[in-house]
Amino acid sequence: MAIQATGNLGFMMNGKQNGRGMETIIVGGGQAGLSVGYHLARRGMSFTILEGRQRIGDVWRERWDSLRLFTPAGFSGLDGMPFPAPRHSFPTKDEMADYLETYAARFGLPVRTGMPVSGLTGRNGRFQVEAGGEHLVADNVVVAMANYQEPRIPPFAPELDPSIVQVHSFDYRNPGQLRDGPVLIVGAGNSGSEIAMELGRRHKVWLSGRDTGQLPFRVDSPVGRVAVPMVLKGLFHRVLTVRTPIGRKVRPKVLRIGGPLIRVRNRDMARLGIERVPRTARVENGRPVLDDGRVLDVANVVWCTGFRPGFDWIDLPVLDGDEPVHRSGIVDTQPGLYFVGLHFLHALSSAMIHGVGRDAERVASAIAARSGEESARQPSRRSSIAYAADTR
């Protein structure tokens, strides 16, 4: 079944224009949202995908210039379309962005770009969505967004001396943004270590934070080519899940400090002179202070301190702090509301490109089942979503 977008005023379904026939709104047009759309389309379900940016894939295009995916191309394709690159290569962020755009076009997924969502509420058993100045109503809403929406910066950051250049990994593009002199990178996960490797070739670099561990092999080595499938599809996808005792034990730690380093290794950083140091705890006299009391005289600070989920626009009782309460993406307390793309939503692979498809298929099946139940109760009802320009 092909569903083709026809602009912001309506969509083509099976050759007929229908602006009121959608059942489901998917919030987010990245890999998670497109995956849900693919599986809904396979089931003949009507839906629309709302993407806040002006172009599909821009969330990748806006990352730092040298970024490559942390997983090989063989594990970087979505369901129905392998990634068009050598299996063991590591695609660039722009190649990934173009792949997503091509994926949406190939399957005719109805993506409305330039539609940032600003509100989600419930009324009379349906969901009300505010997006791009429009008011939309739907039976189902899938929030297909990662936990990485709003940069998280420590509250003491403004106390740093104004001469110190500060940039969050969200805004980091290349070394040209920094001034001459030493760099403190706060946050020692995959992003922090990759940026440290780039900057370590021209700056003195301290990498601050807990050691998250590393894979026991190089992913681009002959051993890695054998082991990577076992780790990604076995350990990350089938062993470390919410259904296994070890997965439930590991999940809180992974959510708190992140997963292991995938491509960079500690000895690679040591070879460049990158120094691992404890957590950055506070600021004294305009300079960062480590947990061990050392004061660092730095010219630059790169905050690789993660993100807030940014779900403040959801006005429904489904959040526990910043995180939604769900069962592998299904919100039992709000029938018709779903999440896909969250870190460890069901497994350690859930936020990875090769793992999102399983979660998307699960949610699509739940929507199809719910739609069947609704149809049985209201057989004459066909229109499931309406939208009109917001005149308020």
N, C-alpha and C positions, 0 to 999 in steps of 0.2 A: 504494500500500500504506500503510495507516495502522497505526501502532504506538502504543498508548495506555498511559501510565503508570497504574498502579493502586496507588500507594503504595510503601512500602519493602519489601514482601514478595513482589512478583512483578510481571509485566508481561503485558499482553494482546497476543497476536500472532494476527492474523486471527481474533479472537473467542475464542481459547482461552488460558486462563491457562497460562503456561509460565515457571517461575522458573529453568529450567536450559537454555534453548535459545539463549542468546546466544553469539555468536562473538567479539564485539569490545567492549572497554571504551574509551570516549572520556573522557579526563580533561580536564574543563573544559567548562562550559556557557555560554560566551560565544559571540561570533560565529563563532569558528573551530570550536568543538565542534559547534554547531548546524549549521554548513555541512557538516561531515563526516557528521553524522547524516542530513541531508537527502539527500545523495548515496548513502549506504549504503541508506537506505530505498527510494530509487528502484530500486536493484538487488536489492531483496528480501532484503537481509542483515539478520541479527539483531544487536542491539547495545544497549548502555545507556550513557547519558551521566552522569558523576558531576560534580556541581557542589558546591564546598565551601561556598558561601554559601547562605542560607536561601531565597533567591528569585532566579529567573533575572533577570539584568540588574542585580543589585546592584553589580557591579563598576563600572558606570556611575553608578548612583545615589550612590555613595560619593565621587565626584570633586567638585571645587570647584563652588560653587553656580552661578556664571555661565558654566560651561563650555558651549560649543557645539562641535559637530563641526567639524573643520578642512576637511571637504569637503562640498559641497552635497548635498541630499537625493537628487538624481538619481544620486548615486554612493554612497549610504549604505544601499542595500538589498541583502539577500542573495538568492541564486538562488531563483527561484520566487515572490518576493514583493517588489515595489517598496516603497520607503519611502513611507508615506502623508502626504506633505507636498509643497508646491510645489517643483518640480524645482530651483530656484535658491536656495531657502532653506537655512539652516543649522540643523539640528535641535538642540534642547537635549539635555543628557546624560540627563535624565529621559525625554524622548521616545524616545531611543535604547534606554534600558532597557525601556520598555514595548513597543517594537517587537520586541525579542528575545523577550520573554515571549509576545507574541501569535504570533510566528513558530513557537515551539515548540508552542504549542497548535494552531495551524492545521494543522500537518503531523503532529500526534500524536507528537512525538518523545519517547522515554522518558527523561526527565531525572529523576534522583534528587538532590534538593537536600539540603543539610546533610551532604554526604559528602566532606569534605576528604581528599585522598589523602596518606598519610604514608609509603608505601613501595612500591617496584616492584623485583622481582627476577625471575629466570628459573629454571625447574627443569623438567627432562625435556621440553624443547622447548616449554613453555608459560610464561605470565607469571603471577606471583603479585602481587596488588595488595592493599595494606592501605588501607582507607578507612572512615572513620566507625565504627571498631570491628569491622569485618567483614573477613574474608579472602576474596578473590575470585580466581578462576582463569580465564584466557582465552587463546585462541589469538593474538589480536591486541590491541595497545594503541596508541591514538593519543593522544599528549600534545598536546592542543589548547589550549595556553597561550602567551601572549606572553612576551617576554623580560623583561617588567616585573612582577616578582613581589615582590622585596624591595628597599625603598628603599636606595639607595647614598649614604652620607654620608662626607665626607672624614675621615680619622682624627684630624685636628687640631681637629675641631668641639668636642670637650669642653673644649678650652683657652680657648674664648671666655668672656668675662666672664659670670657667671651672670645679670646684669641684662639681657643681650641675649636677646630672644625668638628661639628657633630653631624652625622648622617645615619639614618636607619637603613638597614638592608633593603627595605621597601623602596627607598629613594636612591640607593647606591647604583651607579651605572658603570663607572670605570675609575682608575686611579687618578685621572685628571681632576676629579672633584676635591682631592685632598691637597693640603699644603705640604711643603717639605718638612721632614721630621718624623719622629716615632709615631706609631699607630697603636692604639689599644682597641682590640676587637672584643666586645663583651658578648659572650654567647659562643659556645664551642661545639655547636651542632654541625650539620652538613653545610648550611649556608655560611656560618662563621668560618669553618675550616677552608671552604673553597675560596672565599674572599681573602683569607689570610694567605693562601698560596699565591694568589694574584699579587697582593700587596707586598709579600715578603721578598719579592725580587728587586724592590726598589726602596723599601722602608725597613727600619727596625720595627718588628711586630711582636706585641704581647697578645696572646690569646687567652682570655679570661673565662673561666667557667668550669663546670664539672666535665670530666671525661665521660662521654656517653658510650665509649667502647667503639670497636671497629670490626668489620668483617675480617675473618682470619685468612683472607686471601685477596689478591687483587682481582677486581671484577673483569679487567681486560686481559688477564693472563690465561694461559691454557687451562690451568686449574679452575680459574674463575668461570670459564666458558662451560665447564661441567657442573660446577657448584652453584652458579647463579640460579639456574632453574630450580634446583632443590630448595634454595633459600627463599626465593621469591614466591614460587608456586606451592612449595611444600610448607616450610617453616612459617613464613609470613602470612600465607593465604589459608592454610588448613590447620596448622597446629596452634598458632597464637591467635585464637578467636575467643569470643565471649562464651562459647559453648564448651571450652576446655578448661580444666582447673588451672593449668599453667598460663593460659591466655588471660583468665580473669585475674591471676596474680600479677602478671606483667603489665597489664593495661594501665593501672594508675601510675606506675613509674614512667611508662612511655609517654603518657599524656603530660606528665610533669616535666620531664627532662629531655624527651625526644628519643628517637631510635639511634642505632649505631651509625658511625660514619660508613658510607657506602663506597666512595671512590678514593677519598684522601686518607692517607695513613699517617700515624704519628711520626714515623721516621722520615716521611717526606717533608713534613713541616720542620723537624729538627735539622734536616739537611740544609734548609734555607735559613736557619738561624731563628726560626719562630719559637718564642719561649712560651710554654704553657705556664699559666699562673692561676692562683685561686680566684674565687668569685670577687667581683668588684662590689664593695660593700657601701661606700659612701664617698663624699667629697670633703676635702679639707683644704682651705686656702686656695680654692679653685682647681685643685688637682685630684684625680681619682685615687682612692685608697682601697687596697685589696683586703681580703679577709685576714691576711697574716700581718696587717699593719703597714705594709710597704706603700709608699706614696710614689706614683709614677709621673714623671715629667714628660707629658705627651703633647704632640701638636694636633693630633686627630683622634677622634673616637668614632668607631663604627658600631652602632647598636644592632647586634644580631640577637635581640632579646625576644623575638617572637611577636605574636599578634594576639589581640583580643578577637573573639569570634564576631563581634559586631552585630549581634542580634537584637539590639535595642528597639528596632522597628517592629518586632513581633510583640503585639499587645494581647497575648494569650498566656494563660497560666501553665506554661510548659518549660520554663527555664529554672534551673537550679544554679543560681549565680549566673555565670556567663554561658553555661552549657545547657542544651536542651535535654530533657529526660525522654528517652526513647528505648525501644526494644529492637535493636538492629535496624534502626531507621524508621520504625513504625511507632507513632505516638498514640498509645492506647487511650489516653485521657481526652484526646481530640480526634475523633474518627475523621479520616480524610486528610490529616496532616502528616507529612513524611519528611525525613531528612536523608540526604545522600551526599557523600563527599567529605564527611567529617573524619577527623583523625581517629582511627580505631573504632569506627562506627560499629563494625562487626568483627573485623580482624585487623591485624597490623597492616595489611595490604589495602585497607579500605580507602585511604587517601592517595594510594598509588594508582597510576593509570591502568596497570594490568589488573587491579583488584576492584575498581569501581563498578565494573560491569555486573558482577554478581549481586552487589547491593542494589544496583539499578533494576535488575531483573526481578529481585525480590519485591521491591516497591511497586513496580509495574504490575506484578501478579496480584498484589494486595489491592491496587486500584481497580484492576479488572474484576476481581471478586466482589469488591464493594459496589462497583457499578452494576454488576449483575443482581445484587441484592436490592439496590435502589430501583432498578428497572422492574423487578418483580413486584415491588410495592407500588410503583407509580408507572405502569406500562405506557401511559400516554404522554409522559413527559420526555421531550427530546432536547430542549435547550438547556444547557448546563453552565454556560458562561455568557455574560453580557458585559459589554464595555461601551463607555461613552465618554466624551470629553468632560472633564471635571469642571463644573460651572460654579463651584463654590468660591 
